[in-house]
Amino acid sequence: ADDLAATVLLATDKPVLVAPAMNVRMWQHPATVANVAVLVARGIAVVGPTDGDMACGEFGPGRMADPCEIVAAIAARLGATDPTGGPLAGRRALVTSGPTREPIDPVRYLTNRSSGRQGHAIAAALAELGAATTLVTGPTALADPVGVTVVHVETACEMLAACEAALPVAIAVCAAAVSDWKVAVPAEHKIKKDKSAPPPPLMLVENPDILARLSRHPT
């Protein structure tokens, strides 16, 4: 069956997309990394894998992408061959997605439970419609949408800077769950528990309002 699939793949002149899934160490093995790089260089699109629990009992990158992500990647791959370019061709779009992480110390942070699914889906849809789309995303377990320029950030300030760097745009969709507050002065070293003293206070300050800042931007 593998030989037949390889023969069909070698003979086709159509767009190809693969959705790999395997054990985390298999996925991270240098041979796999090199082989995937060769496929990508030859024009084969890859969706996933994502981080998650695996049948072997391990956790990490190697879990097959969600079926909805695969379908979206297929649609984007087919749309990329559309000679009309889609109704948003020639327009630039910006989307924010996921949570932000505000450090308390080098190992702890403030965050929320946003999955990023909504923002990623919006970015993929805009790209499918022909817009040159930039996705600025906080940490998620999702694969980068196909055909989208993705900028990975952690904090709200990093997200704002990345958004401003992507301007000007005709469309902006702020779907990220940005932390309202951050620690005023994060500790440089891990905060140790001291049984003889109360827990250290966390002085919080307000994060920038990204949507408000973008709406007032001159460009």
N, C-alpha and C positions, 0 to 999 in steps of 0.2 A: 504493500500500500504506500509506503514511504517513497519507494522508487517511482511509482506511478505519479504521485503528487509532484515529485521533483521534475519528472519529464514534462508534465503539463505546465509547470511554472516556467521551465526553460523555454517552452514553445510559445508562450503567450506574449502578445504585444499590448496587453491591456493593463490598466493601473492595478497594482497589487498592494494589499494591506494585510499585515499579519498581527495577530493578538497573542503573543507568547505567554506561556504560563509554566513555571517550573519551581523546583526547590530554590530557596534563596541563595545557597552557595553555588548551585548550578548557574543561576542567572548572573552572579557576580564573578564567575570564573573568567580568567583572562581570555580563554578561547571563545567563550560565548560573547563577551564584550567585543572582541575583534570581529567575530562573524557578523554580529548585528551591525557594527560600523560599516562593514563591506556591503551589506544589504541596503542600508540607508544611502550609502554613496551611489548605489546602482538605481536609486529611485524608488525603492520599496518603502512604503509608509509603515510605521510601527505604532500601535496603540497599547499602552500599558507596558509592562505589568505594574500593578499597584502594590502598596504595602497591605498586608493582612494575614489572617490565620490561614494555614495551609493544611491539606489533608494529612501531611506527614507530622503534624503537630508543632511545626515551627511557625515563626512570624517574621515577616520582612518583605522586601520587594520580590516579586515572583508570582503573586496572585493574579489571575486573569482579570483584565479590566471588566468593569461592570457592563452587562449587555447593552444598557442604554448608551454608554460611552462608545462601545464598538459600533452601534448603529449610527451614532452621530459622526463618528470618524469615517464610516463608509459614505454617508451622505456628503460630508465635506470633501472626501476624496473624489467622488463623482462630480460634485459641483465645481471642483477645481478645473475640470476639463470643459466646462460650459463656456463657449466662445463669447457669449454676451456679457459675462462677468457678473451678472446678477443686478438687481435693482439698486444696490448700494455701492456699485462700482465707482471708484474715484473718491469715495468719502472715507474719512478716518474716524475710528471709534475707539473709545476707552472704556474698559469695564474693570471694576474692583470686585474682589471675591475673597471669601474665606475669613478667618479670624485674624486678629493681630495678637502678638505676644509682647508684653511689656515686662522687662526683666526686673526682678527683685534683687537677685544676686546671680552669680554665674550659672546656677543650677535651677533656680526657681523663677516663675514668671506669672503674671496675671493674663488670663485669656478667657475664651468662651467656647461654646460647643458648636460653633458654625462649621458646617461640613464643606461649604464652598460650592455645593452642587448647583445652586441657582446661578451664581455668577459665572461659573464655567460653562453652563448650558447657554446662557445669554451670549457669551463671547463666541461660542461655537456657532450659534445661529446667525450672529452678525457677520462672521467670516463667511458662512455659507451663502449669505445674501450679497457677498462681494465687497464688504467693507474691509479696509486695511485695519485690523483690530489688534489693539494692545490690551492684554489682560495683566493687571497688577494684583497678585494674590498673596495672601498670607499663607501660613503652613497648612496644607491639607494632605489627604491621602489620595487625591485624584490625579489622574494623568493629565498632562498638558493637552489642551484641545488642539486638534490638527488645524494647521493653517493660521494659527494665532501666534503673535509675538508675546511671549510670557515673561514677566518680570517677577521674580520671587523675592518677597520681603518678609520682615518679621514685625517690626513696630509700626505704630501709626505714623510717626514722623518719616520713617523710610517709605511708607506707602504714599504719603503726600508728596515727597520728593520725586518718587518714580512717576506719579501721575502728572506732576508739573513738567517733568522731562518729556512726557509723551504728547504734550500740547503743541500745536493747536489740533483740536478734533471737532468734528461736526456732531458727534454723538457721544454722550458720557452717561454711563449707567453705574451708579455707586451701589453695588449689592453686597459689599463687604460688611462684616459685623465688627466695626472698629471699636476698640476699647475706649470708653469715655475718659478713663483715668490712667495715669501711669505713676510709678514711684518717682518722687522728686529727685532723689539721688540713689541710684542702685548701688548696693554694696559691691566692692571690688572682689571680695572673697566670700565663700559660702558662709552664711550666718550660722554659727554654732548654737546648739541648744544649751542654755545655762540654767541648771535647776535652782540656782541660788538667786536668779533674777527673773523678772516677768518677761514675757515675749517682747521683742523690740517693736516699737511703734512703726507703722508704715505711713509716711507722709506722702499723700497723693496730690498730684496736680492734674489739671485738665489737659487732655490731648487736643490737638487742633481738629476743627470740624472740616474734614476733607471736602465734603460736598459744598459747604458754604465758601470755602477758599477757592474751589474750582469755579464756582458760579460768578465770583468777583474777578476772576483772572482776566487781564486785558486781552489775552489771545483767545 
